[in-house]
Amino acid sequence: MSKCLFLLLVLCFITGYQQLAISASTVWLAPPLSTQPSPSWYARPVTKHAGKLIQFDHKEVVIFDEEIGQQVRFASARVIWIEVDELSFLEKQLRQSFEKKDDNAVLSGLTAVLMERPPVWRQQWLTMLAAIAAYRTNRGEISLDLIRQLDQRPLPLMVLAWLPIAWTNKPMPQSMTGDAMNQLSNTSEITQLTASSWLLSSPQREVAIQKLKSLELSERFEISTFAKLLLWRVSNPQHVLQSVERWKTTALSLPMVLQTGPLVLIKDKLLASGSTEAAKHLQWSIDAAPIMQQLQWIDSR
């Protein structure tokens, strides 16, 4: 199948009709954000709800909680992970291919899975897996085009957390930076953000910095926040050491599902600044985070 036909088919599915499938699921929720100090020394725990997942979008998650026998609603930003009890053979296969880093299988299998019409949030998340697979195999044009298509409708933060953003200063292949340069003027802000992150460790770094500064002014919380955080990557060692505690506070004030990438960035800057011990302690915190098991690919490209 040609690249253009593949992308067209994906676009048709993820922007098309949503199957109203209600599936048995377990939903993990971060504690609600609070402006009041906690009465306990201990961090509030992640909670989970098992039942029928009725709705999940960028605004809320609705679950029929089997334990209490009624529907419950929570802000979508609290969702850090959803485990679906019943998946089709093709979807299980695609997920397993992703975990094994068989990225060719992920890309070739996506269309068939989307044709089964899973709920829209799963179509979005599976398409994001394919964008990561393209990113990991240096197919930047496909990765960025999938992201552009996803940006045509609002995304839950749990899906946005999987954006193939370059959170560290590992060098990017020239083919990837070339694809990124071609997409800096894309109308999709998420595409611009992702492309800019790929360019920060390239000769086009200054172009990326200017683009991120413009994205800091975005009206979209996730765009302006990630743009601000990505600019930490260009800080010199002295500024890193002066700013690291403030950076950690900022990262930990984000919705829990969005914290992993920024914390990986801080760890990378500490290592580059010679603060090996501080980086090691931060890595322990990252490893202990509830979402890291799912997002470990961020630090292992």
C-alpha positions as CSV (number, residue, x, y, z in Angstrom):
1,M,0.0,0.0,0.0
2,S,1.3,3.5,-0.9
3,K,2.1,6.0,1.9
4,C,-0.5,8.4,0.6
5,L,-3.3,5.8,0.5
6,F,-2.4,4.6,4.0
7,L,-2.7,8.1,5.4
8,L,-5.9,8.7,3.6
9,L,-7.5,5.6,5.0
10,V,-6.4,6.5,8.5
11,L,-7.9,10.0,8.1
12,C,-11.2,8.5,7.0
13,F,-11.5,6.3,10.1
14,I,-10.3,8.6,12.9
15,T,-12.5,11.5,11.7
16,G,-15.5,9.3,10.8
17,Y,-18.3,7.6,12.5
18,Q,-17.8,6.6,16.2
19,Q,-19.0,3.1,17.1
20,L,-20.9,3.5,20.4
21,A,-19.2,0.5,22.0
22,I,-19.5,0.1,25.7
23,S,-16.6,-2.0,27.0
24,A,-15.7,-3.6,30.3
25,S,-12.6,-1.6,31.4
26,T,-10.5,-0.6,34.4
27,V,-9.7,3.1,34.5
28,W,-6.8,4.5,36.6
29,L,-7.3,8.0,37.8
30,A,-4.8,10.5,39.3
31,P,-6.0,12.3,42.4
32,P,-7.8,15.6,41.7
33,L,-5.7,18.7,41.6
34,S,-6.1,20.8,44.7
35,T,-5.1,24.3,45.7
36,Q,-5.4,23.3,49.4
37,P,-2.5,21.8,51.3
38,S,-2.9,18.1,52.0
39,P,-3.7,17.2,55.6
40,S,-1.4,14.1,55.3
41,W,2.3,13.8,54.7
42,Y,1.6,11.0,52.2
43,A,0.8,11.6,48.5
44,R,-2.8,10.9,47.6
45,P,-3.0,7.5,45.8
46,V,-4.0,6.7,42.2
47,T,-7.5,5.2,42.3
48,K,-9.1,2.8,39.9
49,H,-12.7,2.0,38.8
50,A,-13.8,-1.2,37.1
51,G,-16.9,-1.3,35.1
52,K,-18.4,-0.4,31.8
53,L,-16.7,2.5,30.0
54,I,-19.5,4.5,28.6
55,Q,-17.7,7.7,27.4
56,F,-14.2,9.0,27.2
57,D,-13.2,12.2,25.4
58,H,-11.2,15.4,26.1
59,K,-13.8,16.6,28.7
60,E,-14.8,13.7,30.8
61,V,-14.8,10.0,31.4
62,V,-18.1,8.2,32.3
63,I,-18.0,4.8,33.9
64,F,-20.7,2.5,35.2
65,D,-18.9,1.5,38.3
66,E,-19.9,-2.1,39.1
67,E,-18.8,-1.9,42.8
68,I,-21.3,0.9,43.6
69,G,-23.8,0.0,40.9
70,Q,-24.1,3.5,39.3
71,Q,-22.5,5.8,36.8
72,V,-19.6,8.0,37.9
73,R,-18.0,10.9,36.1
74,F,-14.6,12.4,36.3
75,A,-12.5,15.0,34.5
76,S,-10.8,13.5,31.5
77,A,-7.5,15.1,32.6
78,R,-7.4,12.7,35.6
79,V,-7.2,9.6,33.4
80,I,-3.7,8.1,33.3
81,W,-4.5,4.7,31.8
82,I,-7.4,2.5,30.7
83,E,-7.2,-1.3,30.5
84,V,-9.9,-2.7,28.2
85,D,-11.0,-6.3,29.1
86,E,-12.0,-7.4,25.6
87,L,-9.9,-6.5,22.6
88,S,-10.1,-8.0,19.1
89,F,-7.4,-10.3,17.9
90,L,-6.1,-7.6,15.5
91,E,-5.9,-4.9,18.2
92,K,-4.1,-7.3,20.6
93,Q,-1.7,-8.1,17.9
94,L,-1.0,-4.4,17.1
95,R,-0.4,-3.6,20.8
96,Q,1.9,-6.5,21.2
97,S,3.8,-5.5,18.0
98,F,4.3,-2.0,19.5
99,E,5.6,-3.4,22.8
100,K,8.1,-5.6,20.9
101,K,9.1,-2.5,18.8
102,D,8.0,-4.3,15.6
103,D,7.2,-0.9,14.2
104,N,6.7,-2.1,10.6
105,A,3.9,-4.4,11.9
106,V,2.3,-1.5,13.8
107,L,2.2,0.6,10.7
108,S,1.0,-2.1,8.4
109,G,-1.6,-3.3,10.9
110,L,-3.2,0.0,11.8
111,T,-5.7,0.3,9.0
112,A,-7.2,-3.2,9.6
113,V,-7.7,-2.4,13.3
114,L,-9.4,1.0,12.6
115,M,-11.7,-0.8,10.1
116,E,-13.1,-2.7,13.1
117,R,-14.4,0.7,14.4
118,P,-13.3,0.7,18.0
119,P,-14.4,3.7,20.1
120,V,-12.9,7.0,18.9
121,W,-10.6,7.4,21.9
122,R,-9.0,4.0,21.0
123,Q,-8.8,5.0,17.3
124,Q,-6.9,8.1,18.4
125,W,-4.6,6.3,20.8
126,L,-3.8,3.5,18.3
127,T,-3.1,6.1,15.6
128,M,-0.7,7.7,18.1
129,L,1.0,4.4,18.5
130,A,1.5,4.3,14.7
131,A,2.9,7.9,14.9
132,I,5.5,6.7,17.5
133,A,6.3,3.6,15.4
134,A,7.0,5.9,12.4
135,Y,9.1,8.2,14.7
136,R,11.1,5.3,16.0
137,T,11.9,4.1,12.4
138,N,12.8,7.6,11.1
139,R,9.7,8.0,9.0
140,G,9.1,11.5,10.1
141,E,6.8,12.5,7.3
142,I,4.3,9.7,8.1
143,S,4.6,10.4,11.9
144,L,3.9,14.1,11.5
145,D,1.1,13.6,9.1
146,L,-0.7,11.1,11.4
147,I,-0.3,13.7,14.2
148,R,-1.8,16.4,11.9
149,Q,-4.8,14.2,11.2
150,L,-5.3,13.5,15.0
151,D,-5.3,17.2,15.6
152,Q,-8.5,17.6,13.6
153,R,-10.6,16.8,16.7
154,P,-9.9,17.3,20.5
155,L,-7.7,14.7,22.1
156,P,-7.8,13.4,25.7
157,L,-4.7,14.2,27.6
158,M,-4.1,10.4,27.9
159,V,-3.6,10.4,24.1
160,L,-1.6,13.6,24.0
161,A,0.8,12.2,26.5
162,W,1.9,9.8,23.8
163,L,3.0,12.4,21.3
164,P,6.4,11.5,19.8
165,I,8.0,14.7,21.2
166,A,11.8,14.7,21.5
167,W,12.2,15.4,25.2
168,T,16.0,14.9,25.3
169,N,18.9,16.2,23.3
170,K,19.7,13.0,21.5
171,P,20.7,13.8,17.9
172,M,18.1,13.4,15.2
173,P,18.8,11.8,11.8
174,Q,19.0,14.4,9.0
175,S,16.0,12.8,7.3
176,M,13.9,13.5,10.4
177,T,15.0,17.1,10.7
178,G,14.3,17.6,7.1
179,D,10.7,16.3,7.5
180,A,10.3,18.5,10.6
181,M,11.4,21.6,8.7
182,N,8.8,20.9,6.1
183,Q,6.0,20.9,8.7
184,L,6.9,23.9,10.8
185,S,4.3,26.0,9.0
186,N,1.6,23.3,9.2
187,T,-1.8,24.6,10.4
188,S,-1.8,22.0,13.2
189,E,-0.2,23.4,16.3
190,I,0.5,19.9,17.7
191,T,2.4,19.1,14.5
192,Q,4.4,22.3,14.8
193,L,5.2,21.5,18.4
194,T,6.4,18.0,17.7
195,A,8.4,19.1,14.6
196,S,10.1,21.8,16.7
197,S,11.1,19.4,19.3
198,W,12.9,17.3,16.7
199,L,14.8,20.3,15.5
200,L,16.2,21.5,18.9
201,S,19.3,19.2,18.6
202,S,19.9,20.1,14.9
203,P,21.6,22.9,13.0
204,Q,18.0,24.4,12.7
205,R,17.8,24.9,16.4
206,E,17.3,28.7,16.3
207,V,14.3,28.2,13.9
208,A,12.8,25.7,16.4
209,I,13.4,28.1,19.3
210,Q,11.5,30.9,17.5
211,K,8.6,28.6,16.6
212,L,8.4,27.3,20.3
213,K,8.3,30.9,21.5
214,S,5.4,31.6,19.2
215,L,3.6,28.5,20.4
216,E,4.0,29.7,24.0
217,L,1.3,32.2,23.1
218,S,-1.2,29.5,22.0
219,E,-4.6,29.6,23.5
220,R,-4.4,25.8,23.9
221,F,-3.1,24.8,27.4
222,E,-1.3,21.7,26.2
223,I,0.5,23.6,23.4
224,S,1.6,26.6,25.3
225,T,2.7,24.5,28.3
226,F,4.7,22.0,26.3
227,A,6.3,24.8,24.2
228,K,7.5,26.5,27.4
229,L,8.9,23.3,28.8
230,L,10.7,22.3,25.6
231,L,12.6,25.5,25.7
232,W,14.3,24.2,28.9
233,R,16.3,22.0,26.5
234,V,18.4,24.9,25.3
235,S,19.4,26.0,28.8
236,N,23.1,26.1,29.7
237,P,24.5,24.1,32.6
238,Q,24.6,27.0,35.0
239,H,21.0,27.9,34.3
240,V,19.9,24.3,34.7
241,L,21.4,24.1,38.2
242,Q,19.8,27.4,39.2
243,S,16.4,26.4,37.8
244,V,16.0,22.6,38.4
245,E,13.9,22.9,41.6
246,R,11.5,25.3,40.0
247,W,11.4,23.1,36.9
248,K,10.5,20.0,38.9
249,T,7.8,22.0,40.7
250,T,6.4,23.1,37.4
251,A,6.5,19.6,35.9
252,L,4.8,18.0,39.0
253,S,2.0,20.6,38.9
254,L,0.9,19.3,35.5
255,P,-1.8,16.7,35.2
256,M,-0.1,13.4,36.2
257,V,-0.5,11.9,32.8
258,L,1.6,14.7,31.2
259,Q,4.5,14.7,33.8
260,T,6.7,11.9,32.4
261,G,8.1,13.7,29.3
262,P,9.0,16.9,31.2
263,L,10.7,14.9,34.0
264,V,12.7,12.9,31.4
265,L,13.8,16.3,30.0
266,I,15.0,17.5,33.4
267,K,16.9,14.3,34.0
268,D,18.6,14.7,30.6
269,K,19.6,18.3,31.4
270,L,21.0,17.3,34.8
271,L,23.1,14.6,33.2
272,A,24.4,17.0,30.6
273,S,25.2,19.5,33.4
274,G,27.3,16.9,35.3
275,S,24.8,16.4,38.1
276,T,24.8,12.6,37.9
277,E,23.5,12.0,41.4
278,A,20.6,14.3,41.1
279,A,19.7,12.8,37.8
280,K,19.8,9.3,39.3
281,H,17.4,10.3,42.1
282,L,15.1,11.9,39.6
283,Q,15.2,8.7,37.5
284,W,14.0,6.7,40.6
285,S,11.0,9.1,40.8
286,I,10.3,8.6,37.1
287,D,10.5,4.8,37.4
288,A,8.0,4.9,40.3
289,A,5.5,7.0,38.5
290,P,2.2,5.1,37.7
291,I,2.3,6.1,34.0
292,M,6.0,5.2,33.3
293,Q,5.3,1.6,32.6
294,Q,3.2,2.7,29.6
295,L,5.5,5.7,28.5
296,Q,8.9,4.1,28.9
297,W,9.5,4.4,25.2
298,I,10.0,8.2,25.7
299,D,13.4,7.6,27.2
300,S,14.5,4.8,25.0
301,R,14.3,5.9,21.3
